[in-house]
Amino acid sequence: MNDDRHGGGPFNEWDLREPREQSDLPSEPYDRWVSPDGVCMAEFHRRGEGFLLRFPDQADIALDPNGQGDGFRGTGWPIPGCPSRVVRNLLTNAVLPVLGNHAGGLFLHGSAVSIHDGTGRSVGAAAFLGLSRGGKTTLAGALAKQGHPFLTEDVIDLRRRDGTYWLQPKTSKLRLFADSARHLLGTGPELSDNDEKQDVEGGSTLPFASEPVPLKRIYVLGTDHAAPLEIASFPPPAALVALLPHAFILDVEDKPRLRAHFSRMADLIDSVECHALDYPRDYAELPRVTEAILASFRAD
């Protein structure tokens, strides 16, 4: 079976407008993305036949149908003083995955690495799904530093071909908070901002995998950051429940699209092993955690 699923080209047009303040909207949001500490990260509003995605204190992005199937015309308004890289990250790491799933693709919120054997050959990809600030990118960086190149640090983009899910490489940068960057790379003047993630370019210390890799294992990170290290296999029904919070959904009220998305997720967990991963979020524990991940990955 050849089934190359993806969100191919959800934008025919993209227009970045002049900055403007975020005024009150006439509608109530039909959905929100809320961080573990209760901060609203995004609101979803209807806009005629389209949508408006509000990212508080960052930008508003309108999605209007372009008359070509599932395609949209995107218009963005950053708030005054919002750096262009923030809008670019919102587009790449939030809006495009949302539209990709809406168009029948399979996009998840997570990081991933290409696991290499002792000869430097890739034996498959490991994906890490979790909530914001849950440790996904730090895990990817720690494994990359050990010689397992990272593929992506925020968006898992999967394409199925002949029954295999190929994980697509994204940008060759890791976005890390300063403490994680210092742990992985050492102190540098460009890592002085402790409150925002900063782009760290891949290279000899943190290698990047530039070609798609077959996905072999999914690890869902637990939310208890003090939990002891444990890796446990999910049975399929529990795996589906565990993966759903890490999907990008545009319209939670569109039942036919939701059913189709659930079906794609069910196909995924029928083909790829899914594990729960709990561990203490302590840099000193990272070597033990990555060793356990590698042992789990290589187990039959």
Buried (B, 14 or more C-beta within 10 A) or exposed (E): EEEEBBBEBBBEEEEBEEEEEBEEEEEEBEBEBEEEEEEBEBBBBBBEEBBBBBBEEBBBBBBBBBEEEBBBBBBBBBBEEBEEEBBEBBBBBBBBBBBBBBBBBBBBBBBBBBBBEEEEEBBBBBBBBBBBBBBBBBBBBBBBBBEBBBBBBBBBBBBBBEEBBBBBBBBBBBBBBBEBBBBBBEEEEEBEEEEEBBBBEBEEEBBBBEEBBBBBBBBBBBEEBEEEBEBEEBEEEBBBEBBBEBBBBBBEEEEEBBEEBEEBBBBBBEEBBBBBBBBBBEEEEBEEBBEBBBEBBEEE
